[in-house]
Amino acid sequence: MRPVEKVSSFARPPLIELVSGSVDIWIAGQAIAQDQRYVRVCETFHPPTIYLHPSAFCPGTLHPSTGRPSFCE
């Protein structure tokens, strides 16, 4: 278990770390993704965000977007 973190103390530029550890993503009681490594991004005044490799998702879970593309700094 990680210690309590304060988002106001996250550094700029963002902290980007590769984490080795189990992560499971569940929606409505169904596991949609599982992996043993993920990328964790900590930005000032934002909750940590995790990014998984597309192969971590169960088949049929990810679909191409039909909407407007987005950009993240």
WOMO-V500405 format. One record per residue. RES is the residue in one small letter. OMEGA is omega as a letter, one per 30 degrees, with the letter a starting at -180 (999 if undefined). D_CENTER is the distance of its C-alpha to the mean C-alpha in Angstrom with 2 decimals. Layout:
res->RES omega->OMEGA d_center->D_CENTER
res->RES omega->OMEGA d_center->D_CENTER
//
This chain:
res->m omega->l d_center->17.02
res->r omega->l d_center->15.78
res->p omega->l d_center->18.26
res->v omega->l d_center->17.95
res->e omega->l d_center->16.44
res->k omega->a d_center->17.77
res->v omega->l d_center->15.69
res->s omega->a d_center->19.07
res->s omega->l d_center->19.33
res->f omega->a d_center->16.29
res->a omega->l d_center->17.91
res->r omega->f d_center->18.56
res->p omega->a d_center->17.60
res->p omega->l d_center->13.97
res->l omega->l d_center->13.22
res->i omega->a d_center->11.09
res->e omega->l d_center->11.11
res->l omega->a d_center->10.89
res->v omega->l d_center->10.70
res->s omega->a d_center->13.09
res->g omega->a d_center->12.87
res->s omega->l d_center->12.45
res->v omega->l d_center->9.46
res->d omega->l d_center->10.64
res->i omega->a d_center->9.61
res->w omega->l d_center->12.88
res->i omega->l d_center->14.57
res->a omega->l d_center->18.24
res->g omega->a d_center->18.81
res->q omega->l d_center->17.66
res->a omega->l d_center->15.05
res->i omega->l d_center->13.34
res->a omega->l d_center->11.12
res->q omega->l d_center->11.71
res->d omega->l d_center->11.27
res->q omega->l d_center->12.65
res->r omega->l d_center->10.55
res->y omega->l d_center->7.10
res->v omega->l d_center->6.54
res->r omega->a d_center->6.07
res->v omega->l d_center->7.65
res->c omega->l d_center->10.33
res->e omega->l d_center->12.66
res->t omega->l d_center->15.94
res->f omega->l d_center->16.18
res->h omega->l d_center->12.57
res->p omega->l d_center->10.47
res->p omega->l d_center->7.73
res->t omega->l d_center->4.42
res->i omega->l d_center->1.65
res->y omega->l d_center->3.26
res->l omega->l d_center->5.94
res->h omega->a d_center->9.55
res->p omega->a d_center->11.45
res->s omega->l d_center->13.80
res->a omega->a d_center->11.58
res->f omega->l d_center->12.35
res->c omega->l d_center->15.82
res->p omega->l d_center->18.53
res->g omega->a d_center->19.13
res->t omega->a d_center->15.74
res->l omega->l d_center->14.74
res->h omega->l d_center->17.46
res->p omega->l d_center->18.42
res->s omega->l d_center->18.26
res->t omega->a d_center->21.75
res->g omega->l d_center->21.04
res->r omega->l d_center->21.19
res->p omega->l d_center->18.81
res->s omega->a d_center->16.63
res->f omega->l d_center->16.18
res->c omega->a d_center->13.78
res->e omega->999 d_center->15.70
//
